[in-house]
Amino acid sequence: MKETIPEEGLEHFDEYLQNYSKNENHPLKILLGFYKGKKLQCAKGFFWLICQRSPVWVTPIVTANIIDIATNPGKNSIQRILFNLVIALLFISQNAFSNYMATKHFSGANREIEGSLRNALVRKLQQLSIMFYKEIQSGRLQSKVMRDVENVQALLNQMVRTLFFFILDVIIASAVTLYHSPLVFVVFLAAIPVAVAGIYYFKKPISERNRAFRTEMESTQGAVAEMLEMIPVTRAHGLQEVEINKMQRYLKGIMHQGFQLDLMNNLFGAASWVVFQSFQILCLAFTGCLAVKGKIGVGEVVLFQTYFTQIVGQISTLINIYPDLCKGMESVRSIGDILEEKQVEPNHSIVPLGDLKGNVRFCNVDFKYPDGERYILKDFNLEVKPGESIAFAGESGTGKSTILNLLIGFLPPTDGKILIDRINMVNLDMNEYRKQIAVVPQNTILFSGTIRENITYGLENISDDEIWSVIHEVGLEDLLDKMPDGLDTPLGEHGDRLSGGQKQRISIARALIRKPKIIIFDEATSALDSASEKKVQEATDHMMGKCTTFIVAHRLSTIRKADRIAFIKDGSVAEIGSYEELMAKKGYFYRLKSLQE
Ligand SMILES: Nc1ncnc2c1ncn2[C@@H]1O[C@H](COP(=O)(O)OP(=O)(O)OP(=O)(O)O)[C@@H](O)[C@H]1O
C-alpha cells in the first residue's frame, strides 16, 4: 500500500513565525498552532482514533456480560453469550483498518509539520546576518534543524494518541462506572488528583534536567563539528591526544547530565508505578467487598477492575512519556531560538537598482564590531568609478577585509553611508545587488558537487563554451585534462581532492562566469604558486577595466596593475594613488613594499 502526504507544500514560514511570537513561552500553544489549517484532517484522524480505541471500551462490557451470564445461567444463555461474542469480534476486527486510517491522517499532518518546521528553519538561517554565524557554532545549528525537529515530531505523534486515548478512556470508563455504581466512581476520581500532584511535583526538575541535557548535547555537537574540521591541523601537529581530551570534557558533561536526567525520569516513573499499583489493588479489594455484600455482581467487579486498569495504564503511560513530552517542549523552545532570532540581515528594497553600473562611494563611514572596543574604520571616504580597479593595502588588522564586507553588505556601517550607483545601500534590495557582483573570498568554499556545478553555482542555462572560457581565463585546463569526467567530475566534500591553488582558481572561475559589474577579490591569490598566480593575475588584469574591481592582497606586487591603491591606516585612507605614484612618494606604501623585498 503506498500513500502520499497531501501536498500542501512546506511553505508555512510566516505562519510559524507568527505562531512563535503570538504564543511566546507557551510551547503547548505553539504546538497546537502548528495544526492551523489542518482541522479537517485532524477531525478525520480523531474519528478513526475513536474507532481504533472502541474495542478497549467494549470488551470489558462484553466480558462482564459473559461472566454474569455464566454465573447466573438462564434461558437463552448460549445465544446471549454468542451475541456478545459477535459484538466484541466486530469491534476488534475493525481495529487494524481504523488504526491505519488514523495513522494516515495524523502521520501525514505531523510529517508535514516536521518538514515545514525544517523548511522554516532553513529559510530563517538564510536570512540571518553573517555576524550571527560568527557567534554560533554550526554544529549547534545542525542539532536544532535535525534533532530538535525530530523531538517535536515525536512529541506531536505521542501527544495526539496518548492524550486523546487518555481523555477518551477516562470519559468512557467514568460514564460506565457512574452508571453502574456511583460509589466506585468516587474511588476512580481519587486517582486523578494523585496523578496531577505527581506531575506537578516532578515537572520543574524534569524540565530543568532536560534543558541542561539539551544544552550539553548542542555544545558537544558543535565541538564534534569543530573537531572534524580541525582534523588535518590536529594530525599535522600530532595533537590527537589534546583533541581527545578536549572532547572527553564534553562527553563527560553529557554523561553527567544524561545520568541526572535518567535518575529523575526513573524516580518519577517508579514513584507513579508504586502509587497506581496500590490504587489498583485497593480498588479490587473494595469492589470485591461490594460483591460479597451483594451490592454489585461478579461481572461488574471484572468490569470495574478492567476499566480501572485501563485508566491506571493510561496514567502510567502519560507519566512515562512525560519526560519525553518535556524533551519535546524543550525542543520547541530551542527551535524558537532561531525562528525568533532578531539578527536578520536588513533588506529594505525601497529603491530599484536596475542594471548596476559599478559606482561605489563610501561617505564618512565609521565601523565598529558589535562586540569590539575600537572603531575599525573612522570617517572613511572613498569614491570608485565604474570600471575602476582599486586595491587596498595596509598592515595586518587595519580593516581591509572589513571594508570588503561592508561593500558586500555583510556588515552595516555604524555611521555614514555607502552609495551604490548613488543609491544608499540600505535602501537596496540586497539580492538584486548581489546578483550583479561577485566575490572571491579569502577562504575558498567549494561543495561536494561536480566542477561544473561548483563553477556555475546557482546559475542556470550556462553553456559549456561559457564555462570553458572562464576555465581558460583562470588557467584550469591542465586540471580538467586530468579529470576522468571532465567538467562533470565530482570534487568530493569541500573539494578536498584539489590543491589549494586549484580550489582558488575554481572560486575565481565561479566569480568570473557571473559577468559581474563589481568584483571583489579578498587575497584571492594568496594560496597560489608563482605559475598559477601569474595565470590568475592575468585573469584579474583582464577583469580590470571590464568592471569595478576591489582587491585586497598581501603580496603588494599583485596589485601593481590596479588603477589606484588605497593605503589604510588608523581606519581611513592614509595614501591613495597608482603604484608608481605611491612608490615615488616614498610614504607608507613604499615602506611596506620595501619590507617585503
Ligand atoms: N567579528 C569580529 N569581531 C570583533 N573584531 C573583529 C571581528 N572581525 C575582525 N575583527 C577585528 O577587526 C580588525 C580588522 O580586521 P580585518 O580582517 O578587516 O583586517 P585586515 O586588514 O583585512 O587584516 P589582514 O590583512 O590580516 O587580513 C582586526 O583588528 C580584527 O581583529
The ligand as an SDF file (V2000), in Angstrom:
LIG
                    3D

 31 33  0  0  0  0  0  0  0  0999 V2000
   33.8490   39.5700   14.2530 N   0  0  0  0  0  0  0  0  0  0  0  0
   34.7300   40.4390   14.7580 C   0  0  0  0  0  0  0  0  0  0  0  0
   34.5050   40.9650   15.9710 N   0  0  0  0  0  0  0  0  0  0  0  0
   35.3960   41.8610   16.5050 C   0  0  0  0  0  0  0  0  0  0  0  0
   36.5090   42.2770   15.8830 N   0  0  0  0  0  0  0  0  0  0  0  0
   36.7770   41.7770   14.6720 C   0  0  0  0  0  0  0  0  0  0  0  0
   35.9070   40.8270   14.0380 C   0  0  0  0  0  0  0  0  0  0  0  0
   36.4250   40.5250   12.8310 N   0  0  0  0  0  0  0  0  0  0  0  0
   37.5730   41.2350   12.7140 C   0  0  0  0  0  0  0  0  0  0  0  0
   37.7840   41.9960   13.8090 N   0  0  0  0  0  0  0  0  0  0  0  0
   38.9000   42.9170   14.0370 C   0  0  0  0  0  0  0  0  0  0  0  0
   38.8070   43.9550   13.0770 O   0  0  0  0  0  0  0  0  0  0  0  0
   40.0860   44.3580   12.6750 C   0  0  0  0  0  0  0  0  0  0  0  0
   40.1450   44.4300   11.1560 C   0  0  0  0  0  0  0  0  0  0  0  0
   40.0420   43.1320   10.6520 O   0  0  0  0  0  0  0  0  0  0  0  0
   40.1830   42.8490    9.0900 P   0  0  0  0  0  0  0  0  0  0  0  0
   40.0480   41.3840    8.9130 O   0  0  0  0  0  0  0  0  0  0  0  0
   39.2660   43.7290    8.3720 O   0  0  0  0  0  0  0  0  0  0  0  0
   41.6840   43.3110    8.8520 O   0  0  0  0  0  0  0  0  0  0  0  0
   42.5990   43.1350    7.5620 P   0  0  0  0  0  0  0  0  0  0  0  0
   43.2010   44.4480    7.3020 O   0  0  0  0  0  0  0  0  0  0  0  0
   41.8160   42.5050    6.4410 O   0  0  0  0  0  0  0  0  0  0  0  0
   43.6550   42.1260    8.1370 O   0  0  0  0  0  0  0  0  0  0  0  0
   44.5570   41.0730    7.3500 P   0  0  0  0  0  0  0  0  0  0  0  0
   45.3500   41.8450    6.3650 O   0  0  0  0  0  0  0  0  0  0  0  0
   45.3960   40.4760    8.4210 O   0  0  0  0  0  0  0  0  0  0  0  0
   43.6260   40.0700    6.7180 O   0  0  0  0  0  0  0  0  0  0  0  0
   41.0720   43.3840   13.2710 C   0  0  0  0  0  0  0  0  0  0  0  0
   41.7350   44.0340   14.3410 O   0  0  0  0  0  0  0  0  0  0  0  0
   40.2370   42.2490   13.7780 C   0  0  0  0  0  0  0  0  0  0  0  0
   40.7570   41.7540   14.9730 O   0  0  0  0  0  0  0  0  0  0  0  0
  1  2  1  0
  2  3  1  0
  2  7  2  0
  3  4  2  0
  4  5  1  0
  5  6  2  0
  6  7  1  0
  6 10  1  0
  7  8  1  0
  8  9  2  0
  9 10  1  0
 10 11  1  0
 11 12  1  0
 11 30  1  0
 12 13  1  0
 13 14  1  0
 13 28  1  0
 14 15  1  0
 15 16  1  0
 16 17  2  0
 16 18  1  0
 16 19  1  0
 19 20  1  0
 20 21  2  0
 20 22  1  0
 20 23  1  0
 23 24  1  0
 24 25  2  0
 24 26  1  0
 24 27  1  0
 28 29  1  0
 28 30  1  0
 30 31  1  0
M  END
$$$$
